[in-house]
Amino acid sequence: MSPGPLSSRYRTAFVTGASTGLGLAFTEMLLAEGVEVTPETLFGAGLVRRPDHPIKLLGTGEVSGRKFVVKGVAVSASARTKIEQAGGTIA
């Protein structure tokens, strides 16, 4: 017997209240240096679908010296380290 469509097998991955994970590599590619990283700017850059849902920046990728000001977005420990080493701030 078939286990069913993928959507029914992985339904728990899309639980209400779960945050959207976003790697630093995507942020660096689409946002200019000095841009304030907020849910609204991430939505405007096409990186998230819903700015009203929780968003978390993950430490995947490199910042390569770009300074970001992060506000209203959760940040993983590795992303915090990379952002601060590049001279950025997290509010």
For each residue, the residues with C-beta under 8 A, 3 or more apart:
1:
2:
3: 9
4: 8 9
5: 8 9
6: 9 10
7: 10 11
8: 4 5 11
9: 3 4 5 6
10: 6 7 13 14
11: 7 8 14
12: 15
13: 10 18
14: 10 11 18
15: 12 18
16:
17: 54
18: 13 14 15 54
19: 53 54 55 56 74
20: 48 49 50 53 54 55 56
21: 56 58
22: 26 27 42 47 48 55 56 57 58
23: 26 27 57 58 59 60 61
24: 27 28 57 58 59 60 61 62 63 79 82 83
25: 28 29 60 61 62
26: 22 23 29 30 47 61
27: 22 23 24 30 31 37 42 47 57 61 68
28: 24 25 31 61 62 63 64 66
29: 25 26
30: 26 27 45 46 47
31: 27 28 35 37 41 45 68
32: 35
33: 66 67 68
34: 67 68 69
35: 31 32 41 68 69
36: 41 68 69 70 71
37: 27 31 41 42 57 68 69 70 71 73
38: 41 42 71 72 73
39: 42 43 48 51 52 55 72 73
40: 43 44 51
41: 31 35 36 37 38 44 45
42: 22 27 37 38 39 45 47 48 51 55 73
43: 39 40 46 47 48 49 50 51
44: 40 41
45: 30 31 41 42
46: 30 43
47: 22 26 27 30 42 43
48: 20 22 39 42 43 51 53 55
49: 20 43 53
50: 20 43 53
51: 39 40 42 43 48 55
52: 39
53: 19 20 48 49 50
54: 17 18 19 20 74
55: 19 20 22 39 42 48 51 73 74
56: 19 20 21 22 73 74 75 76
57: 22 23 24 27 37 70 73 74 75 76 79 83
58: 21 22 23 24 76 78 79
59: 23 24 76 77 78 79 81 82
60: 23 24 25
61: 23 24 25 26 27 28
62: 24 25 28 82
63: 24 28 66 68 82 83 85 86 88
64: 28 86
65: 86 87
66: 28 33 63 86 88
67: 33 34 86 87 88
68: 27 31 33 34 35 36 37 63 83 86 88 89
69: 34 35 36 37 88 89 91
70: 36 37 57 73 75 83 88 89 90 91
71: 36 37 38 91
72: 38 39
73: 37 38 39 42 55 56 57 70
74: 19 54 55 56 57
75: 56 57 70 79 80 83 90
76: 56 57 58 59 79 80
77: 59 80 81
78: 58 59 81 82
79: 24 57 58 59 75 76 82 83
80: 75 76 77 83 84 90
81: 59 77 78 84 85
82: 24 59 62 63 78 79 85 86
83: 24 57 63 68 70 75 79 80 86 88 89 90
84: 80 81 87 88 89 90
85: 63 81 82
86: 63 64 65 66 67 68 82 83
87: 65 67 84
88: 63 66 67 68 69 70 83 84
89: 68 69 70 83 84
90: 70 75 80 83 84
91: 69 70 71
